[in-house]
Amino acid sequence: MRKCGRFLFSVFMIIILSVIANGNAVKAVGFHYPPDTDGQLVVVIDAGHGGKNLGADYNGFLEKEMNMTVANAMYEELSKYEGITVYLTHTEDADMSIQARADFAASVNADFVFCLHFNMSPDNKLFGSEVWVSAFGELNREGYRFGCIQMDAMKDMGLFIRGVKTRFNDKGEDYYGILRFCNEYDIAAALIEHCHIDHDADVGFCDSEEDLIAFGIADATSAAKFFGLKSEILGVDYSGGGYGPDLEADAPGTLYVQADETDPDICMIEESYVDLDRHVVGVTVTGHDYDSPMLYYSYSIDGGTTYTPYIAWPQTDVVAGYSPDIFTFEVEIPEGISPAIVVKGINQYDRYTESNVLTGFPVFVNTPDEAPLPVETESPPSLPESTETKEYAGFKAPEREEKEKDVSFLSFLELCLLICIVLFVALLITRLLMAGKRRQKRKKRSRK
């Protein structure tokens, strides 16, 4: 209901503003390629940045150079199709304002502008490919249709898909200048962010000239499918259509891409299971955004102080606008930690919501391997005959023969001592008896 209400309000405002600006006549920009009277389709390819404007500069990657390589490859490939004229906004590394690029497109009566870029993000945490389009009217429609085709191409190359998006500046206009200025000329445009040069998940797609040329060819093929072109040189024919979403049945003025400036509506977690032996906790995540799909998640085991790098939200189809509401994943817990688990759910527009905190876990510790218990037998095994000391299971034991000799000698000493004591007692008793008899004899003599 919330999304539907925003949609109806947006359509209503567009109609009202159009009526005010045109005296009750609603202006509609029609895109039926090829639109020109001479039957010629005109497109402009713009390599982003240039001159002093370096673009993204990271770890040996320089965006302005990468953009030019991709633009040249796209130009060469797209020029092989029939019924199209292709221009580059600039062929040399030079400063050129965004307004001048849009002005050039208007000067050649362009039907579409493709602006080529590479991306990077704060903290180097984002990855994937995306297309930015105008937020308004038929420009939104045509940008969206091309963007879906382009996203399919990037997905086929193996890239993570961030989708087709739009964004406003603080004046409520298109955020990106090339879209905003082309909008003034009623020229459809798309800004392609091929991938992120600062993330390991993407670097392998753009770290050679061959990779950049492959991007240019993919961009040209997406454009050819979008326009329904064919090429005898390449031996391909896309004139039959069937590429991208079918929008013919939709009402005029329908907005297919809308900016999302709110955080995800739901992000909650609960414990699924605890495995102390493997040091893992199973966590079930419930996350949803009513305005855009969920794109990434990240988790913390210290209550939200530190987080993992972003992880792709599983089974998301951002082009279709779908992401699952519930999934379960495992958190590995280091030794000696009683975790406090928090999950951050991130939507298509990189806005996030933190979940509740899971606590109350035991401290995860490594259990040492227990020594095997001794096996009881009827008689202990014989030890090797030797005068040397042997080691068994970490203990030292003397040889049995030596031990038996020690025991026999000790027993002999104890026996001798006992005999001595007996003899001593017997001798003492004998002496006492003899002394008693002598005293009796003395008494008898004294009486006589």
Residue pairs with C-beta under 8 A, 6 or more apart in sequence:
2 290
2 291
3 290
3 291
6 258
6 291
7 255
7 258
10 255
10 258
11 253
11 254
11 255
14 136
14 137
14 253
14 255
15 26
15 253
18 26
18 27
19 25
19 26
21 27
28 137
28 138
28 252
28 253
29 137
29 138
29 139
29 186
30 138
31 111
31 138
31 141
31 142
31 188
33 41
33 111
33 227
33 228
34 40
34 41
34 83
34 111
34 227
35 41
35 111
36 42
36 109
36 111
39 83
40 83
40 84
40 85
41 83
41 84
41 85
41 111
41 227
41 229
42 84
42 85
42 87
42 108
42 109
42 110
42 111
43 78
43 84
43 85
43 86
43 87
43 110
43 111
43 112
43 113
43 114
43 223
43 227
44 86
44 87
44 88
44 89
44 104
44 105
44 108
44 110
44 112
44 113
44 114
45 71
45 74
45 75
45 78
45 86
45 87
45 88
45 89
45 113
45 114
45 116
46 71
46 88
46 89
46 101
46 105
46 113
46 114
46 115
46 116
46 178
47 64
47 67
47 68
47 70
47 71
47 72
47 88
47 89
47 90
47 116
48 55
48 63
48 64
48 67
48 115
48 116
48 117
48 191
49 55
49 63
49 64
49 67
49 117
50 64
50 67
50 68
50 90
50 93
50 94
50 95
50 96
51 64
51 93
51 94
51 95
51 96
52 95
53 64
53 95
54 62
54 63
54 64
55 62
55 63
55 64
55 67
55 117
55 118
56 62
56 63
56 118
56 119
56 120
56 197
56 198
57 63
58 120
58 197
58 198
59 197
59 198
61 118
61 197
61 198
61 206
61 207
63 117
63 118
63 197
64 93
65 93
66 118
66 197
66 206
66 212
67 116
67 117
67 118
68 93
69 209
69 212
69 213
69 216
70 116
70 194
70 212
70 213
70 215
70 216
70 219
71 88
71 116
71 216
72 88
72 216
73 212
73 213
73 214
73 215
73 216
73 217
73 220
74 114
74 116
74 216
74 217
74 219
74 220
74 223
75 86
75 88
75 216
75 220
76 216
77 216
77 217
77 220
77 221
78 84
78 86
78 220
78 223
78 224
79 86
80 231
80 233
80 234
81 224
81 229
81 230
81 231
81 234
82 229
82 230
82 231
82 232
83 229
84 227
84 229
85 108
87 104
87 105
87 108
87 110
89 96
89 100
89 101
89 104
89 105
90 96
98 177
98 178
98 181
99 177
99 181
101 113
101 115
101 178
101 181
102 113
102 177
102 178
102 181
102 182
102 184
102 185
102 187
103 181
105 113
105 182
105 185
105 187
106 185
106 187
110 187
111 187
111 188
112 142
112 146
112 187
112 188
112 189
112 190
112 223
112 227
113 178
113 182
113 187
113 188
113 189
113 190
114 189
114 190
114 192
114 219
114 223
115 176
115 178
115 189
115 190
115 191
115 192
116 192
116 194
116 219
117 191
117 192
117 193
117 194
118 193
118 194
118 195
118 196
118 197
118 206
119 126
119 130
119 193
119 194
119 195
119 196
119 197
120 196
120 197
120 198
120 199
121 196
121 198
121 199
121 350
124 196
124 198
124 199
125 199
125 309
125 310
126 162
126 196
126 199
126 296
126 310
126 350
127 160
127 195
127 196
127 199
127 201
127 202
127 310
128 159
128 160
128 161
128 162
128 195
128 196
128 201
128 202
129 151
129 154
129 159
129 160
129 161
129 162
129 192
129 193
129 194
129 195
130 151
130 161
130 162
130 163
130 164
130 165
130 193
131 143
131 146
131 147
131 150
131 151
131 163
131 164
131 165
131 190
131 191
131 192
131 193
132 164
132 165
132 166
132 167
132 175
132 176
132 179
132 190
132 191
132 193
133 139
133 140
133 142
133 143
133 144
133 146
133 147
133 164
133 165
133 166
133 179
133 189
133 190
133 191
133 257
134 140
134 143
134 166
134 174
134 179
134 182
134 183
134 188
134 189
135 166
135 167
135 168
135 174
135 255
135 257
135 258
135 259
136 174
136 183
137 253
138 188
139 179
139 182
139 183
139 186
139 187
139 188
139 189
140 166
140 255
140 256
140 257
141 247
141 254
141 255
141 256
142 188
143 164
143 166
143 179
143 188
143 189
143 190
143 257
144 164
144 245
144 247
144 256
144 257
145 226
145 244
145 245
145 247
145 256
146 188
146 190
146 222
146 223
146 226
146 244
147 163
147 164
147 190
147 257
148 164
148 244
148 245
148 319
149 222
149 225
149 226
149 243
149 244
150 190
150 192
150 219
150 222
151 161
151 163
151 164
151 318
151 319
152 222
152 244
152 319
153 218
153 219
153 221
153 222
154 161
154 194
154 195
154 218
155 161
157 205
157 214
157 218
158 205
159 194
159 195
159 202
159 205
160 201
160 202
160 312
161 318
161 319
162 193
162 295
162 318
162 348
163 293
163 295
163 318
163 319
163 348
164 256
164 257
164 319
165 257
165 259
165 348
165 349
166 174
166 257
166 258
166 259
167 174
167 175
167 176
167 259
167 349
168 174
168 175
168 259
168 261
169 175
169 180
173 180
173 183
174 180
174 183
176 191
178 189
178 191
179 189
179 191
182 188
182 189
183 189
192 219
194 205
194 206
194 215
195 202
195 205
195 206
196 202
197 203
197 206
205 211
205 215
206 212
206 215
223 229
224 230
224 231
224 236
224 238
225 238
225 243
225 244
226 243
226 244
227 238
228 238
228 239
228 240
228 241
228 243
229 238
229 239
230 236
230 237
230 238
230 239
231 237
245 256
247 254
247 256
258 291
259 349
260 289
260 291
260 292
260 347
260 348
260 349
260 351
261 349
261 351
262 289
262 291
262 351
263 289
263 347
263 351
263 352
263 353
264 287
264 288
264 289
264 294
264 345
264 346
264 347
264 351
264 352
264 353
265 288
265 289
265 290
265 353
266 286
266 287
266 288
266 289
266 325
266 345
266 353
267 285
267 286
267 287
267 343
267 344
267 345
267 352
267 353
267 354
267 355
268 285
268 286
268 287
268 355
268 356
269 283
269 284
269 285
269 286
269 341
269 342
269 343
269 355
269 356
269 358
270 283
270 284
270 286
270 358
271 281
271 282
271 283
271 284
271 358
272 281
272 282
272 283
272 284
272 328
273 281
273 282
274 280
274 281
274 282
274 361
275 281
275 282
276 362
276 364
277 367
279 332
279 333
279 334
279 335
279 364
280 330
280 331
280 332
280 333
281 330
281 331
281 333
281 339
281 341
281 358
281 361
282 328
282 329
282 330
282 331
283 299
283 328
283 329
283 330
283 331
283 341
283 343
283 358
284 326
284 327
284 328
285 297
285 326
285 327
285 328
285 329
285 343
285 345
285 355
286 325
286 326
287 294
287 297
287 313
287 323
287 325
287 343
287 345
287 353
287 355
288 294
288 323
288 325
289 347
289 348
291 347
292 321
292 347
292 348
292 349
293 313
293 316
293 317
293 318
293 321
293 322
293 323
293 347
293 348
294 313
294 316
294 323
294 345
294 346
294 347
294 348
295 312
295 313
295 316
295 318
295 323
295 346
295 347
295 348
295 350
296 310
296 311
296 312
296 313
296 346
297 310
297 311
297 313
297 343
297 344
297 345
297 346
298 307
298 308
298 309
298 310
298 311
298 343
298 344
298 346
299 307
299 308
299 331
299 341
299 342
299 343
299 344
300 306
300 307
300 308
300 340
300 341
300 342
300 343
300 344
301 331
301 333
301 337
301 339
301 340
301 341
302 339
302 340
303 340
303 342
303 357
303 359
304 340
304 342
304 354
304 357
307 344
310 346
313 323
313 324
313 327
313 345
313 346
314 324
314 327
314 329
315 323
315 324
315 327
316 322
316 323
316 324
317 323
318 348
331 339
331 341
333 339
333 361
333 364
334 364
335 364
335 365
335 366
336 363
336 364
336 365
337 363
337 364
338 359
338 361
338 362
338 363
338 364
339 358
339 359
339 361
339 364
340 357
340 358
340 359
341 357
341 358
341 359
342 354
342 355
342 356
342 357
342 358
343 354
343 355
344 352
344 353
344 354
344 355
345 352
345 353
345 355
346 352
371 393
382 400
383 390
383 397
383 399
383 400
384 390
384 399
385 399
385 401
386 399
387 399
387 402
388 399
389 396
389 397
389 398
389 399
390 396
390 397
390 399
